[in-house]
Amino acid sequence: MRNRLNALLLATVGTAFWFGTPVLAQNGSGSEEVSLSPLNAVILGLVEGLTEYLPVSSTGHLLFTQELLGLNVNDRAESALDTYAICIQIGAIFAVLLLYWSRIRQMLDGLLGRSDEGRRVLIAVIGAFIPTAIIGLSIADPVQDNLFGALPISVAWLVGGLIILFLGRTSFMERDGLELGQITPKQAVIIGVCQAIALWPGVSRSWVTIVAGLAVGLSLAGAIEFAFLLGLITLTAATVLAGAKDGDEVIELFGWTTPLIGMVVAFVSAVAAVKWMVNWLQEKGLEIFGWYRVAIGIGGLVLIALGVVEPR
């Protein structure tokens, strides 16, 4: 499974480099706009699905992919692509709904007073989401203006990778901890505050929440599951907000077909990525992701130095 996923990721990156030519058209005013091809929709869907729940930052990968595909031809296309990238997260959301339905059903039972553990986990997920939402809404504009660029992303990849490699040489990942059903509201809030760090593209929401979960005393299995459940509500909120704000522009520019293609591909690839990641982390830990982040961080800096992508 690991070899198949690695091959799929390499194929995606290779396709992005060699076959990701955008379809350009002239609008009524004579300016250039981009029409997202089915091939590009598949590439973006693969990147989203494969990286959303891995500790490597889906946002960073998507921003770099858009640049390498040459899709950001103007401000309007860039804004629509940013919203498109958020909206195809629906596929990744459904992947977690499918894979963790038993836990989600337990949480719904907790809401109805039929499961104490389900209620505890539900309260924890909501408690973790609230500080993230407050912080995110407060600093969204400065983050968008200053950190959504190739240079900040590459730095975040590199630094995050070095931190993972350092933690891998300690006993941090091997400590015993609480199962998810034992999580407290205080632990959840701390994780939620830490999750806000992932507003910096390249940091990775999944990585931050897993590390924060371990730091507050959860077991590795508990931290991974909580990261996925917290991601479910966080991604849903971001998708609804982005869709309500700029969804019409996405449909106007790209139509309905390519967003749907992106969602379906993101769903399938996210299911594969989550299954692989859970098995890998339980057996071998985060170190592989540390080396990967260091490699792509250096690769991003090289692309900037060569002028292939703009630092901002």
C-alpha positions in Angstrom: 0.0 0.0 0.0 2.8 2.4 0.9 4.6 1.8 -2.4 1.3 2.4 -4.3 0.7 5.7 -2.5 4.2 6.9 -3.0 3.9 6.1 -6.7 0.6 8.0 -6.9 2.1 11.0 -5.3 5.1 11.0 -7.6 2.9 10.6 -10.6 0.8 13.6 -9.5 3.9 15.8 -9.1 5.3 14.6 -12.4 2.0 15.3 -14.2 1.8 18.7 -12.6 5.2 19.6 -14.1 4.8 18.2 -17.6 1.1 18.0 -18.5 -0.6 20.6 -16.4 -1.1 23.2 -19.1 -4.0 25.6 -18.3 -6.6 26.4 -21.0 -6.5 30.1 -21.5 -9.3 32.2 -22.9 -10.0 35.9 -23.6 -12.9 37.5 -21.7 -15.0 40.3 -23.0 -12.5 43.0 -21.9 -9.6 41.1 -23.7 -7.9 40.0 -20.5 -6.7 36.5 -19.9 -8.6 34.0 -17.8 -8.1 30.3 -17.1 -10.5 27.5 -17.7 -9.7 24.6 -15.5 -9.3 21.4 -17.5 -10.4 18.0 -16.3 -6.8 16.9 -16.1 -5.9 19.8 -13.8 -9.0 19.1 -11.7 -7.8 15.5 -11.3 -4.3 16.8 -10.3 -5.7 19.2 -7.7 -8.1 16.6 -6.4 -5.2 14.1 -6.0 -3.0 16.7 -4.2 -5.8 17.7 -1.9 -6.9 14.1 -1.0 -3.4 12.7 -0.6 -2.1 15.6 1.6 -5.1 16.9 3.6 -4.7 14.5 6.5 -1.0 13.7 6.1 1.3 16.0 8.2 2.7 17.7 5.2 0.2 20.6 4.6 -2.4 20.3 1.8 -2.6 24.1 1.5 1.1 24.4 0.8 1.0 21.6 -1.8 -2.0 23.1 -3.5 -0.5 26.6 -3.7 2.7 25.2 -5.2 0.7 23.0 -7.6 -1.3 25.9 -8.9 1.9 27.9 -9.5 3.5 25.0 -11.4 0.4 24.4 -13.5 0.4 28.1 -14.4 -3.2 28.5 -13.3 -2.7 31.8 -11.4 -2.9 34.0 -14.5 -4.6 36.9 -12.8 -6.0 38.0 -9.4 -9.5 36.8 -10.2 -8.3 33.3 -11.2 -6.1 33.2 -8.1 -9.0 34.1 -5.8 -11.2 31.5 -7.5 -8.6 28.8 -7.3 -8.1 29.5 -3.6 -11.8 29.0 -3.1 -11.8 25.9 -5.4 -9.0 24.4 -3.3 -11.1 24.9 -0.1 -14.3 23.6 -1.7 -12.9 20.3 -3.0 -12.1 19.6 0.7 -15.7 18.2 0.7 -14.2 15.0 -0.8 -11.7 14.8 2.1 -14.5 15.5 4.6 -16.6 12.6 3.2 -13.5 10.3 3.5 -13.4 10.9 7.3 -17.2 10.5 7.5 -16.9 7.1 5.9 -13.8 5.9 7.8 -14.8 7.1 11.2 -18.6 6.7 11.0 -18.8 4.5 14.1 -17.1 7.3 16.2 -19.3 10.0 14.6 -22.4 7.9 15.3 -21.3 7.6 18.9 -20.9 11.4 19.1 -24.4 11.8 17.7 -25.6 9.4 20.4 -23.8 11.5 22.9 -25.7 14.6 21.6 -28.9 12.7 22.3 -27.8 11.6 25.7 -27.3 7.9 24.8 -23.5 7.8 25.1 -21.3 9.4 27.8 -18.1 8.8 25.9 -19.7 10.1 22.7 -20.8 13.3 24.5 -17.3 13.7 26.0 -15.7 13.4 22.5 -18.3 15.8 21.0 -17.7 18.4 23.6 -13.9 18.1 23.1 -14.2 18.5 19.3 -16.4 21.6 19.7 -14.2 23.0 22.5 -11.1 22.6 20.3 -12.8 24.2 17.3 -13.9 27.3 19.0 -10.4 28.8 19.8 -9.3 27.9 16.3 -12.3 29.7 14.8 -11.8 32.8 16.9 -8.1 33.1 16.2 -8.6 32.3 12.5 -11.3 34.9 12.0 -9.1 37.5 13.9 -5.9 37.1 11.8 -7.2 35.7 8.5 -6.4 38.8 6.5 -2.8 39.3 7.7 -2.1 35.6 7.2 -3.5 35.7 3.7 -1.5 38.9 2.8 1.9 37.7 4.3 2.1 33.9 4.5 0.4 32.6 1.3 3.5 32.5 -0.8 6.1 30.0 -1.9 8.8 31.3 0.4 6.8 31.2 3.7 5.5 27.7 2.7 9.0 26.4 2.0 10.3 27.7 5.3 7.4 26.1 7.2 7.9 22.8 5.4 11.7 22.8 6.2 11.3 23.9 9.9 8.4 21.6 10.5 10.4 18.7 9.0 13.4 19.4 11.2 11.1 19.5 14.3 9.6 16.1 13.4 13.1 14.6 12.9 14.1 16.0 16.3 11.0 14.6 18.0 11.7 11.2 16.3 15.0 11.0 18.2 13.2 11.4 21.6 10.6 9.2 23.3 7.9 11.8 22.6 6.0 9.6 20.1 6.3 6.5 22.3 4.8 7.8 25.5 1.7 6.1 26.9 -1.4 8.3 27.0 -5.1 8.6 27.3 -7.5 7.1 24.8 -9.7 9.5 23.0 -12.7 8.7 25.1 -10.9 10.0 28.1 -10.0 13.5 26.7 -10.9 16.5 28.9 -12.2 19.9 27.8 -9.0 21.6 28.9 -6.9 19.2 26.8 -9.2 19.9 23.8 -9.0 23.7 24.1 -5.2 23.5 24.2 -5.2 21.4 21.0 -7.5 23.9 19.4 -5.3 26.9 20.2 -2.3 25.0 18.8 -4.3 24.1 15.7 -4.4 27.8 14.9 -0.7 27.7 14.1 -1.6 25.7 11.0 -3.2 28.9 9.5 0.4 29.4 8.3 0.4 27.4 5.0 3.0 24.7 5.1 2.7 24.0 8.8 0.0 21.3 8.5 -3.1 21.2 10.6 -2.8 17.4 10.9 0.7 17.6 12.2 0.1 20.3 14.7 -3.0 18.6 16.2 -1.3 15.2 16.5 1.7 16.7 18.2 -0.5 18.9 20.5 -2.6 15.8 21.3 0.5 13.9 22.4 1.8 16.9 24.3 -1.4 17.2 26.4 -1.4 13.5 27.3 -3.3 11.6 24.6 -2.0 8.3 23.1 -0.8 8.3 19.6 -4.0 6.5 18.4 -6.1 9.0 20.3 -4.2 12.0 19.0 -4.5 10.8 15.4 -8.3 10.1 15.7 -8.9 13.5 17.4 -6.9 15.2 14.6 -9.2 13.7 12.0 -12.4 14.5 13.9 -11.3 18.1 14.6 -10.4 18.4 10.9 -13.9 17.3 10.0 -15.5 20.3 11.7 -12.7 22.7 10.8 -12.7 21.8 7.1 -16.5 21.8 7.0 -16.6 25.3 8.5 -13.9 26.6 6.1 -15.7 25.1 3.1 -19.1 26.5 4.0 -17.5 30.0 4.6 -15.5 30.0 1.4 -18.4 28.6 -0.7 -20.8 31.2 0.6 -18.4 34.0 0.0 -16.9 33.1 -3.4 -18.7 30.0 -4.6 -20.5 31.8 -7.4 -17.2 33.0 -8.8 -15.8 29.5 -8.8 -18.8 28.2 -10.8 -18.7 31.1 -13.1 -15.1 30.6 -13.9 -14.7 26.8 -13.8 -18.3 25.5 -14.2 -19.7 22.5 -12.3 -17.8 19.6 -13.8 -14.3 20.3 -12.7 -15.2 21.1 -9.0 -17.1 17.8 -8.9 -14.2 15.9 -10.5 -11.9 17.5 -7.8 -14.2 16.4 -5.0 -14.5 12.8 -6.2 -10.8 12.4 -6.7 -10.1 14.0 -3.4 -12.5 11.6 -1.7 -10.9 8.5 -3.2 -7.3 9.6 -2.6 -8.1 10.8 1.0 -9.5 7.4 1.9 -6.3 5.7 0.6 -4.1 8.3 2.4 -5.8 8.1 5.7 -5.8 4.3 5.8 -2.1 4.2 4.9 -1.2 7.0 7.4 -2.9 5.4 10.4 -1.1 2.1 9.8 2.2 3.7 9.1 2.2 6.0 12.2 1.2 3.2 14.5 4.1 1.0 13.3 6.9 3.5 12.4 6.0 7.0 13.5 6.4 10.5 11.9 10.0 10.4 10.8 9.3 9.7 7.1 7.2 12.9 7.0 10.0 14.8 8.6 12.4 13.8 5.8 9.7 14.4 3.2 9.1 17.9 4.5 12.8 18.7 4.6 13.1 17.5 1.0 10.2 19.6 -0.4 11.1 22.6 1.7 14.6 22.6 0.1 13.0 21.8 -3.3 10.7 24.8 -2.9 13.6 27.1 -2.1 15.5 25.8 -5.1 12.5 26.5 -7.4 12.3 30.1 -6.0 16.0 30.6 -6.5 15.7 29.4 -10.1 12.8 31.7 -10.8 10.4 28.9 -11.5 8.0 30.2 -8.9 7.6 33.6 -7.3 8.5 33.8 -3.6 5.1 35.6 -3.1 
